[in-house]
């Protein structure tokens, strides 16, 4: 038992030390995994064998494919055209940016949705929309799109759950993410868009949304758009048929075709592969594999042995997930805590899909905290300098509120009903 406790303590310590020292957590975690595994008497081949090759294929394939769509200008042109549809409808703009940010975030990297931040915050300033409403629209859209089967949060969550033996339909995860974030967007309208809070009227006489001119689509843009649609269609059809879609292999296939058609975009897209995230996920999951093999994860199962302990433990792990994620990497938290939730499923009788969905959403809805990349970007892109202190304070309150409210709502709406049914 001593080795297991030490391994868990080292696991937590690496997170803290790497964050303080601004060192890459994945690299530090892989080295720690090797050291702890050898200390516990594991063969080195078994330690390295825990490296998640299947998840890494997903990450590399998806980011390469959508990197082509970004580098050849397809995503930019599609966004421009979408904005034209909401010209003159000020009240619909936050919803439009929610949808657009979600679509961009679904294309491989959730943080890719941040390209909408400077556009959205500028539009909010010109149209008299409360910057907090636009910030929350972009932040919730990023969270919703990030859990698509083709995006990083979704890949890491259901990929890690699958490798841990927990059945989780990627489309169910995506649907839950959309539903939760739409609920938060609705609450944002009530808080920052209602009477007395800088009303945003639905008017047909407002100025046209930028961009005023839209660049024409070239042949490569049309081909790429059809490729994106084809990838999404195949993934959805296979998932509906209960076949496990290998999104990484599909993305490599579609990406290879596009790279042959447009070699320059293919070469540029190589730079879009998020190798930092690949190393992050790989190192953390390798360490978690060591924890599983030496029995440290089973040790946590004793926390779920009492009749009331499972729900309480679910609330605690979701709250911890949200609190840490508000300051650190959401992807890293997902990779670390999804496997550690296994004891609650095995020993506590909690429904695996519901618990993992709740845990994943708790880690994402706090990303709008100004201490995270998403929140900091939204503050930085707020056009009016005098409004930035208010936006910072409001986003801080929002993030801390989600740390408490998120677990209560998600566990109450997902986990408890699933236990009864």
C-alpha positions in Angstrom: 0.0 0.0 0.0 2.9 2.3 0.6 4.0 2.3 -3.0 0.4 3.0 -4.2 0.1 6.0 -1.8 3.5 7.3 -2.9 2.6 7.0 -6.6 -0.6 8.9 -6.0 1.2 11.6 -4.1 3.9 11.9 -6.9 1.1 12.1 -9.5 -0.4 15.1 -7.8 3.0 16.6 -7.1 4.1 16.5 -10.7 1.0 18.5 -11.7 1.7 21.2 -9.1 5.4 21.4 -9.6 5.2 21.4 -13.4 2.5 24.2 -13.3 4.6 26.3 -10.9 7.8 25.8 -12.9 6.0 26.2 -16.3 7.4 22.9 -17.4 5.6 20.6 -19.9 3.4 18.4 -17.7 3.4 15.5 -20.2 7.1 15.2 -20.4 7.5 15.4 -16.6 4.7 12.9 -16.2 6.2 10.3 -18.6 9.6 10.5 -16.7 7.7 10.1 -13.4 5.8 7.2 -14.8 9.0 5.4 -15.7 10.6 6.1 -12.3 7.5 5.0 -10.3 6.9 1.9 -12.5 10.5 0.7 -12.1 10.4 1.5 -8.3 7.2 -0.7 -8.1 9.0 -3.5 -10.0 7.3 -3.2 -13.3 9.2 -4.1 -16.5 10.1 -1.1 -18.6 8.2 -2.6 -21.6 5.0 -2.7 -19.6 5.4 0.9 -18.6 6.0 2.1 -22.1 3.3 -0.2 -23.4 0.8 2.1 -21.5 1.5 4.9 -23.9 -1.9 5.6 -25.7 -1.0 5.1 -29.3 -4.7 4.9 -30.4 -5.6 8.3 -28.8 -2.5 9.9 -30.3 -3.5 8.7 -33.8 -6.8 10.4 -33.2 -5.2 13.7 -32.1 -2.6 13.8 -34.9 -5.0 12.8 -37.6 -7.8 15.2 -36.7 -5.5 18.2 -36.1 -3.7 17.6 -39.4 -7.0 17.3 -41.4 -8.5 20.4 -40.0 -5.2 22.2 -40.2 -5.5 21.9 -44.0 -9.0 23.4 -43.8 -7.5 26.3 -41.8 -4.3 26.8 -43.9 -6.1 26.9 -47.2 -8.6 29.5 -46.0 -11.7 27.4 -46.0 -12.7 27.9 -42.4 -12.2 31.7 -42.6 -14.4 32.0 -45.7 -17.1 29.8 -44.2 -17.1 32.0 -41.1 -17.4 35.2 -43.2 -20.4 33.8 -45.1 -22.1 32.7 -41.9 -21.8 36.2 -40.4 -23.5 37.8 -43.4 -26.7 35.8 -42.5 -27.1 37.6 -39.2 -26.5 41.1 -40.5 -29.0 43.6 -39.1 -30.0 41.2 -36.3 -28.2 42.5 -33.2 -30.0 40.3 -30.7 -29.0 37.1 -32.7 -25.3 37.9 -32.8 -24.3 36.2 -29.5 -26.2 33.1 -30.6 -24.4 33.3 -34.0 -21.0 33.5 -32.3 -21.9 30.6 -30.1 -22.7 28.5 -33.1 -19.6 29.7 -35.1 -17.2 29.2 -32.2 -18.7 25.8 -31.6 -18.2 24.8 -35.3 -14.6 26.0 -35.3 -13.9 24.3 -32.0 -15.3 21.1 -33.3 -12.6 21.1 -36.0 -9.8 19.5 -34.1 -8.8 21.9 -31.4 -11.2 23.7 -28.9 -8.8 26.6 -28.6 -9.1 27.1 -32.3 -12.5 28.6 -31.5 -10.6 31.6 -30.0 -10.1 33.0 -33.5 -13.7 34.2 -33.0 -12.8 36.2 -29.8 -11.4 39.4 -31.4 -14.2 39.4 -34.1 -17.0 38.8 -31.5 -15.8 41.3 -28.9 -15.3 44.0 -31.6 -18.8 43.4 -33.0 -20.2 43.5 -29.4 -18.5 46.9 -28.9 -19.9 48.4 -32.1 -23.4 47.0 -31.6 -23.8 48.0 -27.9 -23.9 44.3 -26.7 -22.7 43.7 -23.2 -19.1 42.4 -23.6 -19.9 39.8 -20.9 -22.7 38.3 -23.0 -20.5 38.0 -26.0 -17.6 36.6 -23.9 -19.9 33.9 -22.4 -21.4 33.2 -25.9 -17.9 32.5 -27.3 -16.8 30.6 -24.2 -19.8 28.3 -24.1 -19.6 27.8 -27.8 -16.0 26.7 -27.5 -16.9 24.3 -24.7 -19.8 22.8 -26.7 -17.8 22.3 -29.9 -14.8 21.0 -28.0 -16.7 17.8 -27.1 -17.5 16.9 -30.7 -16.2 13.4 -31.7 -13.8 15.3 -34.0 -12.3 17.6 -31.4 -9.8 17.4 -28.6 -12.0 17.4 -25.5 -14.3 14.8 -27.0 -11.4 12.6 -28.3 -9.6 12.6 -24.9 -12.8 12.0 -22.9 -14.4 9.1 -24.8 -11.0 7.7 -25.9 -9.8 7.6 -22.3 -13.1 6.2 -21.1 -13.1 3.5 -23.8 -9.5 2.4 -22.9 -10.6 2.2 -19.3 -13.5 0.0 -20.1 -16.3 2.5 -19.7 -18.8 2.6 -22.5 -19.5 6.2 -23.6 -21.2 7.1 -26.9 -19.3 10.1 -28.3 -22.5 11.5 -29.7 -24.1 11.3 -26.3 -21.2 13.2 -24.8 -21.5 15.8 -27.5 -25.2 16.2 -27.0 -24.8 16.7 -23.3 -22.1 19.3 -23.9 -24.4 21.2 -26.3 -27.3 21.0 -23.9 -25.4 22.2 -20.9 -23.8 25.1 -22.7 -27.0 26.2 -24.3 -28.5 26.4 -20.8 -25.6 28.6 -19.7 -26.0 30.8 -22.8 -29.7 31.2 -22.0 -28.8 32.2 -18.5 -26.3 34.7 -19.9 -29.0 36.3 -22.0 -31.1 36.7 -18.8 -28.2 38.2 -16.8 -26.5 40.4 -19.4 -29.1 41.0 -22.2 -32.3 41.6 -20.4 -34.2 44.8 -19.5 -31.9 47.4 -17.9 -28.8 45.5 -19.0 -27.9 47.2 -22.3 -30.8 45.8 -24.3 -29.8 44.3 -27.6 -32.8 44.9 -29.9 -33.7 42.7 -32.8 -33.7 45.3 -35.6 -33.4 45.2 -39.3 -31.9 48.6 -39.5 -28.6 48.0 -37.9 -25.3 48.4 -39.7 -24.0 45.4 -41.5 -21.9 42.9 -39.6 -18.3 42.8 -40.7 -16.9 41.6 -43.0 -18.6 43.9 -45.5 -17.1 42.0 -48.4 -16.8 38.3 -48.6 -14.0 36.6 -50.5 -15.1 34.2 -53.2 -14.8 30.5 -52.7 -12.2 28.8 -54.8 -12.3 25.2 -56.0 -10.1 24.0 -53.1 -12.4 25.6 -50.6 -15.4 23.8 -52.0 -13.5 20.5 -52.0 -12.4 21.0 -48.4 -15.9 21.9 -47.3 -17.2 18.7 -48.8 -14.4 16.7 -47.2 -15.3 18.2 -43.8 -18.9 17.3 -44.4 -17.9 13.9 -45.5 -15.9 13.2 -42.4 -18.6 14.4 -40.1 -21.2 12.3 -42.0 -19.2 9.1 -41.8 -18.6 9.6 -38.1 -22.2 10.2 -37.3 -23.5 7.4 -39.5 -21.1 4.8 -38.0 -21.9 6.0 -34.4 -25.7 5.8 -35.1 -25.1 2.2 -36.4 -23.3 1.4 -33.1 -20.0 0.9 -35.0 -17.0 2.5 -33.3 -15.8 5.1 -35.8 -12.0 5.4 -35.9 -11.9 9.2 -36.3 -8.1 9.3 -36.5 -7.8 6.9 -39.4 -10.7 8.6 -41.2 -9.1 12.0 -40.7 -5.8 10.7 -42.0 -7.6 9.4 -45.1 -9.4 12.6 -45.9 -6.3 14.7 -45.0 -4.2 12.6 -47.4 -6.6 13.2 -50.2 -6.6 17.0 -49.6 -2.8 17.1 -49.2 -2.4 15.4 -52.6 -4.8 17.9 -54.2 -3.2 20.9 -52.5 0.4 19.9 -51.4 1.2 23.4 -50.1 -1.7 23.3 -47.6 -0.7 19.8 -46.6 2.8 21.0 -45.7 1.5 24.0 -43.8 -1.0 21.8 -41.9 1.9 19.8 -40.4 2.6 22.9 -38.3 -1.0 22.8 -37.0 -0.5 19.4 -35.4 -0.7 20.0 -31.7 2.4 18.1 -30.6 2.3 19.7 -27.2 -1.1 18.2 -26.5 0.0 14.8 -27.9 2.9 14.8 -25.4 0.6 16.0 -22.6 -2.0 13.3 -23.1 0.6 10.6 -23.7 2.6 11.3 -20.5 -0.5 11.6 -18.2 -2.1 8.4 -19.5 1.1 6.5 -19.2 1.4 7.5 -15.6 -2.3 6.6 -15.0 -1.5 3.2 -16.6 1.2 2.7 -14.0 -1.2 3.6 -11.2 -3.7 1.0 -12.5 -1.1 -1.8 -12.8 0.3 -1.3 -9.3 -3.2 -1.1 -7.7 -3.3 2.6 -6.8 -6.6 3.1 -8.7 -8.1 0.1 -6.9 -7.1 1.6 -3.6 -9.3 4.6 -4.4 -12.2 2.2 -4.8 -12.5 2.0 -1.0 -13.7 5.6 -1.0 -16.8 4.3 -2.8 -17.7 1.5 -0.5 -20.3 3.2 1.7 -24.0 3.6 0.7 -23.8 7.4 0.5 -20.1 7.7 -0.5 -20.5 7.3 -4.3 -22.6 10.4 -4.9 -20.5 12.5 -2.5 -17.3 11.3 -4.1 -18.8 12.1 -7.5 -19.5 15.6 -6.4 -16.0 16.0 -4.9 -14.2 14.7 -8.0 -16.2 16.9 -10.3 -15.6 20.0 -8.1 -11.8 19.2 -7.9 -11.8 18.8 -11.7 -13.5 22.1 -12.2 -11.3 24.0 -9.7 -8.0 22.7 -11.1 -9.2 23.2 -14.7 -10.0 26.8 -14.0 -6.2 27.4 -13.6 -4.6 24.5 -15.5 -4.9 22.5 -18.7 -8.4 21.1 -19.3 -7.1 18.4 -21.5 -4.6 17.3 -18.9 -7.3 17.2 -16.2 -9.5 15.1 -18.5 -6.7 12.6 -19.2 -5.9 12.4 -15.5 -9.2 12.2 -13.8 -11.4 10.2 -16.2 -9.4 7.0 -15.4 -9.4 7.8 -11.7 -13.2 7.9 -11.7 -13.2 4.1 -12.5 -13.5 3.1 -8.9 -16.7 5.1 -8.5 -18.2 3.1 -11.4 -16.8 -0.3 -10.3 -17.3 -0.1 -6.6 -19.9 2.6 -6.2 -22.4 1.5 -8.8 -22.4 4.8 -10.5 -23.4 4.9 -14.2 -20.1 5.3 -16.1 -21.3 7.3 -19.1 -23.2 9.8 -16.8 -20.3 10.3 -14.4 -17.7 10.8 -17.2 -20.0 13.3 -19.0 -20.5 15.2 -15.7 -16.8 15.2 -14.9 -15.9 16.3 -18.5 -18.3 19.2 -18.5 -17.2 20.4 -15.1 -13.7 20.7 -16.4 -14.7 22.7 -19.4 -17.4 25.1 -18.3 -14.9 26.8 -16.0 -12.4 27.6 -18.9 -13.9 31.0 -19.2 -12.2 32.0 -15.9 -9.7 34.8 -16.6 -6.9 32.6 -15.2 -7.2 30.2 -18.1 -6.3 30.7 -21.8 -9.9 31.1 -22.9 -10.8 33.7 -20.3 -7.6 35.6 -20.6 -8.1 35.9 -24.4 -11.6 37.2 -23.9 -10.5 39.8 -21.5 -7.6 40.9 -23.8 -9.9 41.2 -26.8 -12.4 43.4 -24.9 -12.3 46.6 -27.0 -13.1 49.1 -24.3 -10.2 49.3 -21.9 -12.5 50.7 -19.2 -14.7 47.6 -19.5 -11.9 45.1 -19.0 -11.7 45.3 -15.1 -15.5 44.6 -15.0 -15.2 41.7 -17.5 -12.3 40.2 -15.5 -14.2 40.4 -12.2 -17.4 39.0 -13.8 -15.5 36.1 -15.5 -13.8 35.3 -12.1 -17.2 35.2 -10.4 -18.6 33.1 -13.2 -15.7 30.6 -13.1 -15.9 30.1 -9.3 -19.7 29.8 -9.5 -19.3 27.0 -12.0 -16.9 25.2 -9.8 -19.7 24.8 -7.2 -22.8 24.9 -9.4 -21.5 22.7 -12.2 -21.1 19.5 -10.1 -24.4 20.0 -8.4 -26.3 20.5 -11.6 -24.5 17.8 -13.7 -24.5 15.1 -11.0 -28.1 15.9 -10.2 -29.3 15.9 -13.8 -27.1 13.1 -15.2 -25.8 10.7 -12.5 -28.8 10.5 -10.1 -31.5 9.9 -12.7 -29.2 7.3 -14.5 -28.8 5.4 -11.2 -32.6 5.2 -10.8 -33.4 4.2 -14.4 
